[in-house]
Amino acid sequence: MKRFMAIACLCFAMISHAQIKDGDILFTVDGDPVKASEFVRVYKKNLDLVKDESQKDVDAYLELFVNYQLKVKEARRLGLDENKKYLREFNNYKKQLTKNYMSDNTVTDALVKEAYERTTNDVKASHILVRLDESVKDTIQTYNQIMELRDRVLKEGFETVQKEVHNGKTIFAEDLGYFGGFKMVYPFETAAFNTPVGELSMPFRTRFGYHIVKVHDKRKALGQVTVAHIMTSNQQKDTTIVPKVRINQIYDKLQKGEKFESLAKQFSDDKSTSSKGGALSPFVGGQLGSEAFENVAFSLENPGDISRPFETEYGWHIVKLIRKKGIQPFEEVEAELKNKVKRDSRSKLINSALVKKLKNKYEVVEHKDALDYFVSIVGEDYYKQSWKVPEDLKEGTLISIGKKDITYKEFGNQLMASQRKYARQRLSPKMLVEKEYETFLDAKIMKYHEENLEFENEEFAFVLKEYRDGLLLFDLMEKEVWNAAAKDSTGLQDFYKNNSSKYVWKDRVDAVMLSSASKGNIDNIKQQIDQGKSIEDILSDINSEGKSNVLSTSKVFENGDDVLPSDFEFKKGVSKIYEHNDAFHLIWVKDVLPASTKTLDEARGNVVSDYQNHIEDNWIKGLNERYEVKINNKVLKRVKKQISK
């Protein structure tokens, strides 16, 4: 969508002289250019955020933007952009921001949508696995073995073959029940979802070895459920307890009104949950490994519903529904799924797609004939983690990416750093070098892309510049304005004396406000006050037994305070009853305080803020004198026309 908008804007610029061009310079600060496009982008981005209407005026906003650029210029002059703390904070932000741009969005979006489909559907399947180390490339023997097992399953049936071949070491033949997205490794998940119900897949490989998968059923996901249960185990130490009889006795107690949680604590044989009143952690369909239990749990409709006793392979149960959550809309889980996809093994597909694009973009040149040389220098010491890059290593270019050459030495260092991985993986030198080279190539292409991202991606460059300048300005303002105002106590006092007329109290009252939603309560209080009873005694009676019939607020109220009724009379004594803010109020005024000038301590917050603005205004004047600003009025005219459309 962003690409479409950019193309649309570009086409429009070609047919309208009122539109700014990419290279248009709006103004310069001591010769440093600031593009019109940057100003327009910032203006439009902040338009809805500013409350001051004057800042929506282009000329007024331009003045603010020029001042902003003057401050950036001054920060660089003072060397704040070389400060170690600044560089550390900026680089940390850049690393985080870069992650958001280092992927292929088309592939990512497709994988996220696929993930949503798979998390909202379940597959019931069985599989056979023949184990094979993922480093092994010669797989023909294992492949033939899994194909033979596939032929047997087709002829004899899965259960027959399962009983005969499963040994839990080299061959696994298992019933997996129902599962959805992210519950299996991605290649297995894909094979299961792509195999029709009732059919047996062709062999496929995961990091565990070769599999075949038999799909028994597919269904819509059941969502998520939270339940509590009471269980009587089939394995009882007390021979007098018959599980079915005991569970029915407990059910009878529930029917008579006894609490589920109390009965779970006392009688449930599931000691991992009994102390919590039987509560289980939330689960989705297929997660527990007991289809019978899940069927009952998901059949309950309303929180508090309790099932009849039922049996599973573990014993007898009664289940109480705590809460139930159905399938969430895509929009609500999209961000969560995107994070899962990027953390999952399927992220390799995203990286592979991006690397493939970047290879073409940067015209990567590989000198793969050099790999034979590296194979020749990897000896037995490599597998003992004692190999070092030879001092007489050949010089040369292994890979060229754009304008950057990757040398033999860089790859040699990669091999040396990777020795530990191969202590137990006895790959041949040729396979080892080829595997490390592919990893090395991808990493170097991605690194080159990362280093050039700021020059290739306009949006990334803008966001990064915005943060870079904003961080500089924070440090600059702290140094030149905020700290200066805080430390200059003499200047602050002088500023207060020269502007004290601005800091005044309006008419005030030292009073107690009594408030209630009931006019009768306030009438009652007024009568008791007129009879001479103290407010403390009145409130003690009317709010007895922990009640809050009347609230009391005692403080100095200033004229214009939203708490006071608009027609409140500033005079001593007990007021009339006011109706204000959907309540009734009686105000006992102890003293009337006339308008007066605030002391520096009373007005300190406002005085410091105004003094900081005063320092900043004078400082900006100085920056305008130090740096020459030239506005290009022709470009400004086009900017105004573009913004007004």
Steps between C-alpha positions, in 0.01 A plus 500: 500500500782740589672420171176570312458835673859596423448419131173693496668805654784479250261484204307797633822699536575449133178666390482782754743788526354580843652185646846498655774282349733258675797733472326823598686686777267699726773677696865480601664540841852633446495334159369163623186416295164395646266338248144615448388136508632464855308807615175385335532155652560635851222757463242243391609249763459750783195684365247302705715515814531877539227679697627852436329614181788739426727198459277370221583813302781410258703815568472455878590132475791581268639733767485214752663264251780747423564536874510122527765482227700782664510296822616188312776707338606635841499151656742381234720806545525419869593139417199346675469252211840357604406447864539131597171486688317653203665262252418198718133596534468586131664177383278292728194665349635453147549128560141463621361705212708311243338170600164631377641561151716188462239267355304428187154641578327303223625167634440605862140600430434172320646296786298696758175435312593134462577484873157645581330233287695228677440635851127514429488141373613165643639186339476153655790287385742214559855476369801278457847651541832344406765697689781664302744769613429826319866538401491183288468569128517144367142400582414240235508207746269670751270620221467145364426375853215749553361421153489130590309584818261717298427208264434275801259752659306522174470121487478397868357808671668748737424320829653172386823663386507725808498207743780325314751780422479753785808473725519857636863535393558480126139462388196673648145404402259718699143628519520878538133588558382846392744788455503841337750761387832537686453166681738308270815598310403694190576233231297244696216746553495579127493134398215425742284792389564431132414128519127424438299317767539124476821517297866429571762758407812441297823498705629839612796609706522706819798556728407173673510279192254368240125480572179381349175636643153345496217756533185370674290815537492879466277740691457864595705585809302492824649821637630519855337380821581529870348240732534349844459126562462245772656161427485160663791296369469148366811418707381509865715410800184474711337178378167604653466784248327418173582792261163509327310480830718769661457745211122456511502565874690825437258592220209447740661748744527754218132452419420579864681834478848428637780706345692350207832651612466365855418149376796512258737593782367219720439212259676550162782254428667747263734651759648747249166684487306404813661772715377756242142378514561275199586787263698407187698742284318616183532254211405463135368197319757221471725637771416264788537166330158381620236541234223385737589767758522774237167403346322545833688820588415667169138380511425718805343829397483746790748583779400300807351210302594160649519172305364165607769246604688347204792263453836548325812285489612668824187446708163662565447878480254782560579823313393857577527771233683815612524686169484430128656696215415435138711562191622861493474712182816529291539871574520434875775237478693620194778672698540200733514260204759716323726478805449123519582458130823698540605287799397170339703287258287638215693826544769332289261528206474876557877538515553275197251701293668826595852367431386380158369848413811671635730273300348634182476857627867525601627286210686265733803333342620173657842345445397154614800335339692629804310258725722213387793689650324527835412129490871425457603697812237359740679216677442263790578777751179675392287231664711531816423875510868590464503614135626851422498708186839434332738794513574448131129497404451597138385852430201552279136596463253226584177699448417842355182666627427832334812708551631285786749212468497214751845347541636150556612610845145591605375155407799343672406682821143371460627142476721544807210644704272209402722208609304428815186413301673208331657331802226235488391540137759308306434658160750466222714812442318559172152489656617710794646774281195508272262523796697782665535682169121512449451637852787747446364620164149561634635685804723725289218587259269585791776704667560696179126564472488617862794738446332654194143501626509868590594591142255263330182524709353849522260416783775339710731797436233747606410318823867457586580866434202606706624298797864602450413871497245466779754330724754774427246770577411343833866507608540854365188639671602333826841667479406846371151558644364264764812461712588866449165610643523256791851613600454876452318585827593870476370527145180321604439745785566800273263358239232452769539859626470641147190288425335456840177661376441184291495272803193585709243324711134561419252537786520190721320345792630275776200269524349159564277362222244235598364299205233233454282356227204539743360848558341364820844429647620853426175654637551295818859623537400865447236471772747347746762770426236768561432329835868540591617143454863455378567369150719221640214367716247534219719303257572236764125438541397515135789277382472246784550124445749561219253684274605788272176696476680835503854582381700785652768704318700754700742729312553848354279537191585758233243689295446305178569159657283246316401349835322819603152584367520781241271726710680438830515808726840578654399588857560359847254265666283209387384526139166415351458152352637477144422239234816444293662208313199273565527540879394735782755709689518709816809719544620629835733795430745554785682791335496705177843567348502796255691501172877541551840447337645152538837461667783347296458170686125497434549571128829312455374247243360767268792737557760232414307406185472863388865564584603201288296642209668838557847341487406299190365809316822691562706196406309458170570866418867428552484196271337710227790743530760222491354306205370647176159367396387547139140414403426405138171689454421337165514156656309625807222617270473152347507344847203712607304404189570131554403513869178692430369235256 
